[in-house]
Amino acid sequence: MKDKFWKGKRVLITGHTGFKGSWLSLWMYYLGAQVYGISRDFPSYPSMYRELKIRKSLKKEFSFDIKNFNKLENVLKTYKPQIIFHLAAQTSVLESYEDPLDSIYSNIIGTSNLLNSIRNKSYIKSVIIVSTDKVYKNNEKNIPFSENDSLGGSDIYSASKTGSDILTQSFYKSFFKNSLTKISIVRAGNVIGGGDWKKDRLIPDCLKSIVNNNNVVLRNPYSIRPWQHVLEPLSGYMHVAKKTFYKKSKNYIWNFGPKKSNSIKVIDITKKIISKYKSKSKIIIKKDQTNKENKYLRLNSLNSNKILGWKPVWNIDETLKMTVEWHKAWINKKQLNEITINQIKEYEKKKNQLR
């Protein structure tokens, strides 16, 4: 929490009301940054943004869709952010089946608007475009994906994020290769942690079932995912923003995956959560024939390890411990801001010990 680089920096976060955006907004605020946020709505009810009153941590926030180019352009020209974290997106696979055009417009047009708007604005030093591990062309071989592997999404969500990713690379090569504004693409896995209530996500649904003394229903129990605490990729995004603020990096695409041991089956992580909650809930397997998610998904983060000096900090048990601890604090109406900051401090402490 003593990194002086962030003190006074003008940081814009798109999608600041979301799960990742709320954690990042609070982290930036406590590091001394001037935080600005753009979001069109709240991704869930309840939401971490509201429960922690994130608004109090912001210099200013704006409520509009980044598909609105004129409003976006006005914010950039007026407040001149130095660093931008672009998290605004439609992030649900199942929602993308229900409303495919929203995913396409939000993830492709929204990102294109931002990239077009930041051209020729030299005061913007670092721009972090948040992508996903779902962009990789998945042949179900259970081999970790590297940054230069082929892209290709099979469902609407991953296709829209793949399109956004490819467009970002095109903008980089066309306009930003020699620009003072450095563009970076960051890809991470299945992010979990306290404060996530997004619909149709395993951990929120699992915790909700446990608290209500219901059984936990799993659609794809044997799918393997790279589970990681939300602080892991956020620390990676911050590493990249800091590294590229003054100097361009030869690499501009980065993977941030968890420890190898964190890539486990859906059914196994569910059992661990039930155990940590000391719950009597049982697991019910209900195959979802409409869900076309991939079975295997892992990331190779060797470039981030070697070039950035970034490495994952928490193993799967520590990750779940923090997630359950936060959720119990919310249930018991404890001081969530204090719990959240303490978890960030614990993460930073262990990260420094691993150096």
C-alpha positions in Angstrom: 0.0 0.0 0.0 3.1 2.3 0.0 3.6 2.4 -3.8 4.1 6.2 -4.4 3.8 5.9 -8.1 0.0 6.1 -8.0 -0.2 9.1 -5.7 -1.9 12.0 -7.6 -2.2 10.0 -10.9 -5.4 10.7 -12.8 -6.9 7.3 -13.4 -10.0 6.6 -15.4 -11.8 3.2 -14.9 -14.5 2.2 -17.4 -16.9 -0.3 -15.8 -16.1 1.0 -12.4 -19.4 -0.2 -10.9 -18.6 -3.8 -11.8 -17.0 -6.5 -9.6 -13.4 -5.9 -10.8 -14.0 -2.2 -11.3 -15.1 -1.8 -7.6 -12.1 -3.5 -6.3 -9.8 -1.6 -8.5 -11.4 1.8 -7.7 -11.0 1.2 -4.0 -7.4 0.0 -4.4 -6.5 3.1 -6.6 -8.1 5.4 -4.1 -6.1 4.0 -1.1 -2.9 4.3 -3.2 -3.7 8.0 -3.6 -4.8 8.2 -7.2 -7.5 10.6 -8.4 -10.1 8.1 -9.6 -12.7 8.8 -12.3 -15.3 6.2 -13.4 -17.6 5.6 -16.3 -20.4 3.0 -16.2 -23.8 2.6 -17.7 -25.5 0.8 -14.8 -25.0 -1.6 -11.9 -24.2 -5.2 -13.0 -26.0 -6.8 -10.1 -28.2 -6.3 -7.1 -26.7 -6.2 -4.5 -23.4 -4.8 -5.9 -20.0 -4.3 -4.4 -20.1 -0.7 -5.6 -23.1 0.1 -3.5 -22.3 -2.0 -0.5 -18.9 -0.3 -0.1 -20.1 3.1 -1.2 -17.4 3.2 -3.8 -18.7 6.6 -5.0 -17.1 8.3 -2.0 -13.7 7.1 -3.3 -14.1 8.7 -6.7 -13.0 12.2 -7.8 -15.9 12.1 -10.3 -18.1 9.5 -12.0 -20.2 9.5 -15.1 -23.2 7.4 -16.0 -23.4 6.6 -19.7 -22.7 3.8 -22.2 -19.2 4.1 -23.8 -20.9 3.4 -27.1 -21.7 7.1 -26.8 -18.6 8.5 -28.5 -19.3 12.2 -27.9 -19.8 11.8 -24.2 -16.7 9.7 -23.9 -14.7 12.3 -25.9 -15.9 15.1 -23.7 -14.8 13.3 -20.5 -11.3 12.6 -21.9 -10.8 16.2 -23.0 -12.2 17.7 -19.8 -10.4 15.5 -17.2 -7.3 14.4 -19.1 -6.7 11.0 -17.5 -3.1 9.7 -17.5 -4.0 6.1 -17.1 -7.1 4.2 -18.4 -8.3 0.8 -17.3 -10.9 -0.3 -19.7 -13.1 -2.9 -17.9 -16.5 -1.9 -19.3 -18.0 -5.0 -21.1 -20.8 -7.5 -21.2 -19.1 -10.4 -19.3 -21.7 -13.2 -19.1 -21.7 -16.2 -21.5 -25.4 -17.0 -20.8 -26.5 -13.4 -21.1 -24.8 -13.3 -24.5 -27.1 -16.0 -25.7 -30.1 -14.1 -24.4 -29.1 -10.8 -26.0 -26.3 -11.3 -28.5 -26.4 -7.8 -29.9 -25.7 -6.2 -26.5 -22.6 -8.3 -26.1 -21.4 -7.4 -29.6 -22.2 -3.6 -29.3 -20.8 -3.3 -25.8 -17.6 -5.3 -26.3 -16.7 -4.4 -29.9 -18.2 -1.0 -30.6 -17.6 0.2 -27.0 -13.9 -0.7 -27.1 -13.5 0.7 -30.6 -15.0 4.0 -29.4 -12.5 4.2 -26.6 -9.5 3.4 -28.9 -10.6 5.9 -31.5 -11.1 8.6 -28.8 -7.7 8.2 -27.2 -5.8 8.8 -30.5 -3.7 12.0 -30.5 -4.1 12.6 -26.8 -0.5 12.6 -25.5 -1.6 13.2 -21.9 -2.9 9.6 -21.8 0.2 7.5 -21.1 -1.1 4.0 -20.4 -4.3 2.3 -21.6 -5.1 -1.2 -20.3 -7.6 -3.0 -22.4 -9.0 -5.9 -20.3 -9.7 -9.0 -22.4 -10.2 -12.6 -21.3 -8.9 -16.1 -21.6 -12.1 -17.0 -23.5 -10.6 -15.3 -26.6 -8.3 -18.2 -27.4 -9.2 -20.8 -30.0 -9.9 -23.8 -27.8 -9.3 -27.3 -29.2 -9.8 -28.9 -25.7 -6.2 -30.2 -25.5 -5.8 -28.8 -21.9 -2.6 -27.0 -22.9 -2.0 -23.6 -21.3 -2.6 -20.8 -23.8 0.3 -18.3 -24.6 -0.2 -14.8 -25.8 0.6 -15.6 -29.4 -1.8 -18.5 -29.7 -4.6 -18.3 -32.2 -7.8 -16.5 -31.2 -11.4 -17.6 -31.9 -14.6 -17.7 -29.8 -17.3 -20.3 -30.2 -20.0 -18.6 -28.1 -21.3 -15.0 -28.6 -19.5 -13.7 -25.5 -16.1 -15.1 -26.4 -16.6 -14.1 -30.1 -17.4 -10.5 -29.1 -14.3 -10.4 -26.8 -12.2 -12.0 -29.5 -13.4 -9.3 -32.0 -12.6 -6.6 -29.4 -9.1 -8.1 -28.9 -8.4 -8.3 -32.6 -9.6 -4.7 -33.2 -7.3 -3.5 -30.3 -4.4 -5.2 -31.9 -5.3 -3.5 -35.2 -5.6 -0.1 -33.6 -2.2 -0.7 -31.9 -0.5 -1.5 -35.2 -2.2 1.2 -37.1 -2.1 4.1 -34.7 -0.2 3.4 -31.4 3.0 1.5 -32.3 5.0 4.7 -32.2 2.6 6.8 -30.1 3.3 8.4 -26.7 0.1 6.6 -25.6 0.9 2.9 -24.8 -1.8 0.3 -25.4 -1.7 -3.0 -23.6 -4.1 -6.0 -23.8 -4.4 -8.1 -20.6 -6.1 -11.5 -20.4 -7.1 -13.3 -17.2 -9.0 -16.4 -16.1 -12.0 -17.1 -13.9 -11.9 -14.3 -11.3 -13.5 -14.8 -7.9 -13.6 -13.0 -4.6 -15.9 -11.1 -2.2 -18.5 -8.8 -3.7 -19.4 -10.7 -6.8 -23.2 -11.2 -7.2 -23.3 -11.4 -11.0 -26.0 -13.8 -12.3 -25.1 -17.2 -13.6 -21.6 -17.3 -12.1 -20.5 -20.4 -10.1 -19.2 -18.8 -6.9 -22.0 -16.3 -6.3 -24.6 -18.9 -7.1 -22.9 -21.4 -4.9 -22.7 -19.0 -1.9 -26.3 -18.0 -2.4 -27.4 -21.6 -2.3 -25.4 -22.3 0.8 -26.7 -19.3 2.7 -30.2 -20.3 1.9 -29.6 -23.9 2.9 -30.3 -25.1 -0.7 -28.5 -27.6 -2.7 -25.9 -26.4 -5.2 -26.8 -27.1 -8.9 -23.9 -27.5 -11.3 -24.2 -27.4 -15.1 -20.7 -28.5 -16.1 -19.1 -30.1 -13.0 -16.0 -31.5 -14.7 -15.0 -28.3 -16.6 -11.5 -27.1 -15.6 -11.0 -23.4 -15.0 -8.1 -21.2 -13.9 -9.6 -19.9 -10.6 -7.9 -16.8 -9.2 -8.7 -14.1 -6.7 -9.7 -10.8 -8.2 -6.6 -9.1 -6.7 -4.3 -11.3 -8.8 -5.2 -10.0 -12.3 -5.8 -6.5 -11.0 -2.2 -6.4 -9.6 -1.1 -7.5 -13.1 -3.0 -4.8 -14.8 -1.4 -2.3 -12.4 2.1 -3.7 -13.1 1.5 -3.1 -16.9 0.2 0.4 -16.4 3.1 1.3 -14.3 5.7 -0.3 -16.5 4.4 1.4 -19.7 3.7 4.8 -18.1 7.2 6.1 -18.9 8.5 3.5 -21.4 7.1 1.4 -24.2 7.4 -2.3 -23.8 8.2 -4.7 -26.7 5.3 -6.9 -25.4 1.9 -5.4 -25.4 -0.3 -8.5 -24.7 -0.1 -10.2 -21.3 -1.6 -13.3 -19.7 -2.3 -13.2 -15.9 -3.2 -16.7 -14.8 -3.2 -18.3 -11.4 -0.9 -21.0 -9.9 -1.1 -24.3 -11.8 -2.7 -25.9 -8.8 -5.6 -23.4 -9.0 -6.8 -24.9 -12.3 -9.3 -27.4 -10.9 -12.7 -28.8 -11.8 -15.9 -27.0 -11.1 -17.1 -29.8 -8.8 -13.9 -29.7 -6.8 -14.0 -26.0 -6.1 -17.7 -26.3 -5.1 -16.8 -29.0 -2.6 -14.1 -26.7 -1.1 -16.5 -23.8 -0.7 -19.1 -26.1 0.9 -16.4 -27.4 3.3 -15.2 -23.9 4.2 -18.7 -22.7 4.9 -19.3 -25.9 7.0 -22.5 -26.3 5.0 -24.8 -29.3 4.6 -25.7 -28.4 1.1 -25.4 -31.1 -1.5 -24.3 -30.9 -5.1 -26.8 -31.6 -7.8 -25.6 -32.1 -11.3 -27.9 -30.8 -14.0 -26.4 -31.0 -17.5 -27.2 -27.8 -19.5 -27.5 -28.8 -23.2 -27.6 -25.2 -24.3 -24.3 -24.2 -22.7 -21.4 -24.4 -25.1 -18.6 -23.4 -22.7 -15.2 -25.1 -23.2 -14.2 -27.9 -20.9 -10.5 -27.0 -20.5 -9.0 -23.6 -20.0 -5.6 -22.6 -18.7 -3.2 -19.7 -19.2 0.6 -19.6 -19.6 1.8 -16.5 -17.8 5.5 -17.0 -18.3 6.0 -13.6 -20.1 4.3 -11.7 -17.2 6.5 -13.7 -14.7 9.8 -13.0 -16.5 9.4 -9.6 -18.0 7.1 -7.9 -15.4 8.2 -9.8 -12.4 4.6 -10.6 -11.7 3.6 -13.9 -10.2 0.4 -15.2 -8.6 0.3 -15.0 -4.9 -2.6 -17.0 -3.4 -3.3 -20.7 -3.9 -6.8 -22.0 -4.3 -7.4 -22.5 -0.5 -6.2 -18.9 0.3 -8.4 -17.6 -2.6 -11.5 -19.3 -1.2 -10.7 -18.4 2.3 -10.7 -14.7 1.4 -13.8 -15.0 -0.7 -15.8 -16.8 2.1 -14.4 -14.4 4.7 -15.7 -11.4 2.8 -19.0 -13.0 2.1 -19.6 -13.9 5.7 -18.7 -10.3 6.7 -21.4 -9.1 4.3 -23.9 -11.5 5.7 -23.1 -10.4 9.2 -23.2 -6.7 8.3 -19.6 -6.0 9.3 -17.4 -3.1 8.1 -16.8 -4.2 4.4 -14.5 -1.4 3.5 -12.2 -2.4 6.4 -12.4 -6.1 5.4 -11.7 -5.2 1.7 -8.7 -3.0 2.5 -7.3 -5.6 4.9 -7.5 -8.2 2.2 -5.6 -5.9 -0.2 -2.9 -5.4 2.5 -2.6 -9.1 3.1 -2.2 -9.7 -0.6 0.4 -7.0 -0.9 2.3 -8.4 2.2 2.5 -11.9 0.7 3.4 -10.5 -2.7 6.3 -8.6 -1.2 7.4 -11.7 0.7 7.6 -13.8 -2.5 9.9 -11.3 -4.3 
